[in-house]
Each structure stands twice: as structure tokens, then as C-alpha cells.
């Protein structure tokens, strides 16, 4: 099972710290010395913020990803427990963006060139400690879901259902 980061709208304050941490994790601290007009700030997640709710939205690393199925250049692949985009192979056709049911893919101009490529969460593959967004969130609104955590959640829900049914049936 692929891993994914889950956001909790009950604790997210919409501060966007996760977005900054994501960019720093992928681009390095050099971004703070760059001219903001010459740098494209491209986090691999987004924050949905309304008057009543805010939460991070990012790739769910689906088991059968629609984005990977429509990619004509095979730029989207499974690496370890994540679905990642090889930007060298990406031609910017936007089919993955259209296919993603979560709106977790966007198109960005690479900072190294004028090439437009697909951009999405890669679970910080190669970054020590795993997803930076999760580790840097001041309210701990983001959690990494794994096979074990999903099985624990399913077990808990089964118990809650059994208790609820026993109370109904008296």
C-alpha cells in the first residue's frame, strides 16, 4: 500500500508553513538568498482556506493512480511507497492534472528553465525524516498514513461499529 499525508481540517490554521517547508525541502535554503522575481515558488501541496475551514490538499498516492494511467510519456511512476513525477520526461500535456480526482497536481514553470511540468507531492523522497510538511506543521495537522496506521484505523472503526450495533440491538 502506498503511503500518503492526511490533513486534519479541525486543527489546520491555514498558516501555509507546510508549503514553505515543502519548497525548502526540495530547493534548499538557497531560496532565501534568491531574488523573488527570479524564482518560482512551487510547493508540492496547496492549502484550501475558506471562512470556516482550512486544510492541506496533496497527492493521495493512489494504488491505481489515474494520473499514471494517462501519462503518455511514462513520466509518472511508483517509487517505494509513493507516486512521483520524473520532470525530465514530463512534456506538460496536463492530462495528469485533468485525471487527478483530488486536484493535487498543478503545472509549474521549472526554476531552471522555462519548461512547464506537472508538480505534486512526492512524500519528500530522499529527504531525511520523510515528509517535511508533516514534520514542520505547528499544529500537527498533517499525519503520514501507512499500511499499519490504516489497518489500525479500520480495526478501530470495526470495534466502534460493533459497539454501536450492540447498543441498537440491546
C-alpha positions in Angstrom: 0.0 0.0 0.0 1.2 3.5 -0.8 1.7 6.0 1.9 0.1 9.4 1.9 -0.1 12.5 4.1 -3.6 13.3 5.5 -4.6 16.8 6.6 -6.9 17.4 9.6 -9.2 20.4 8.9 -10.1 20.5 12.6 -6.6 21.5 13.6 -5.2 23.2 10.5 -4.9 27.0 10.9 -4.1 27.7 7.3 -0.7 29.2 8.1 1.0 27.7 5.0 4.1 26.7 6.9 3.8 23.3 5.2 4.1 25.0 1.8 7.3 26.8 2.8 8.8 23.7 4.3 8.0 21.7 1.2 9.8 24.2 -1.0 12.8 24.4 1.3 13.0 20.6 1.4 13.1 20.4 -2.4 15.0 23.5 -3.3 17.2 24.1 -0.3 17.9 27.1 1.8 19.3 29.0 -1.2 15.7 30.2 -2.0 16.1 32.7 0.9 19.0 34.4 -0.9 17.4 34.5 -4.3 15.7 37.4 -5.9 11.9 36.7 -5.5 11.3 38.0 -9.0 13.7 35.4 -10.5 12.4 32.4 -8.5 9.2 30.4 -8.9 7.8 29.3 -5.5 6.4 25.8 -6.3 5.3 23.8 -3.3 4.1 20.3 -4.0 0.8 20.8 -2.0 -1.8 23.5 -1.6 -3.9 24.9 1.2 -7.6 25.2 0.8 -8.8 28.0 3.0 -12.4 29.3 3.4 -14.2 31.3 6.1 -14.8 28.1 8.1 -12.2 25.5 7.1 -8.5 25.2 6.1 -6.6 22.1 5.2 -3.6 20.9 3.1 -4.5 19.2 -0.1 -1.9 16.9 -1.7 -1.5 13.7 -3.6 -3.0 10.6 -2.0 -0.5 8.3 -3.9 -3.4 6.2 -5.1 -3.0 2.4 -5.5 -4.2 2.6 -9.1 -3.4 6.3 -10.0 -5.4 7.8 -12.7 -2.6 10.3 -13.4 -0.1 7.5 -14.1 -2.7 5.8 -16.4 -3.0 8.8 -18.6 0.7 9.8 -18.8 1.8 9.2 -22.4 5.5 9.6 -21.6 5.5 7.4 -18.5 6.8 10.3 -16.5 4.7 9.2 -13.5 5.9 6.1 -11.7 5.8 4.3 -8.4 8.9 4.7 -6.3 8.9 2.9 -3.0 5.6 3.8 -1.4 4.9 7.0 -3.5 3.8 8.1 -6.9 6.3 10.5 -8.3 6.8 12.6 -11.5 10.0 12.5 -13.5 10.1 16.1 -14.7 12.7 15.2 -17.3 10.2 13.0 -19.0 7.2 15.3 -18.4 6.0 17.2 -21.6 3.5 19.4 -19.8 0.4 17.9 -21.5 -1.8 18.4 -18.4 -3.5 15.0 -18.8 -2.5 14.0 -15.2 -3.9 17.3 -13.9 -7.2 16.5 -15.5 -7.3 12.9 -14.4 -6.4 13.5 -10.7 -9.7 13.3 -8.7 -8.2 15.3 -5.8 -6.9 18.3 -7.7 -3.5 17.5 -6.2 -1.5 18.2 -9.4 -0.6 21.6 -10.8 1.5 22.8 -13.6 4.6 24.9 -12.8 7.5 26.5 -14.6 10.7 24.9 -13.6 13.1 27.3 -11.9 16.0 26.0 -14.0 14.2 26.6 -17.4 11.0 27.8 -19.0 9.7 24.2 -19.3 6.2 23.7 -17.8 5.9 20.4 -15.9 3.4 18.6 -13.6 4.1 19.1 -9.9 2.7 17.1 -7.0 3.7 15.7 -3.6 6.4 13.1 -3.7 6.4 12.4 0.1 9.8 14.0 0.2 11.6 11.0 -1.3 15.2 11.4 -0.5 14.6 13.9 2.3 15.8 12.5 5.7 12.9 12.1 8.1 10.2 11.9 5.4 7.5 14.4 4.6 8.7 17.9 5.7 5.2 19.3 5.7 4.2 16.9 8.4 7.3 17.5 10.5 7.1 21.3 10.3 3.3 21.8 10.8 3.0 23.8 14.0 -0.4 22.3 14.9 0.5 18.7 13.9 -2.5 18.8 11.4 -0.6 16.5 9.0 0.0 12.8 9.5 1.7 10.2 7.4 -0.7 7.3 6.7 0.9 3.9 6.2 -0.4 0.3 6.0 -0.1 0.0 9.7 -2.0 3.2 10.5 -4.7 2.4 8.0 -5.2 -1.1 9.5 -5.3 0.4 13.0 -8.0 2.9 11.8 -10.0 0.1 10.1 -9.8 -2.0 13.3 -11.0 0.9 15.4 -13.9 1.6 13.1 -14.9 -2.1 13.2 -15.0 -2.0 17.0 -17.0 1.2 17.0 -19.5 -0.3 14.6 -19.8 -3.5 16.7 -20.4 -1.4 19.8 -22.9 0.8 18.0 -24.8 -2.3 16.7 -24.8 -3.9 20.1 -26.4 -0.8 21.6 -29.0 -0.7 18.9 -29.9 -4.3 19.3 -29.9 -4.0 23.0 
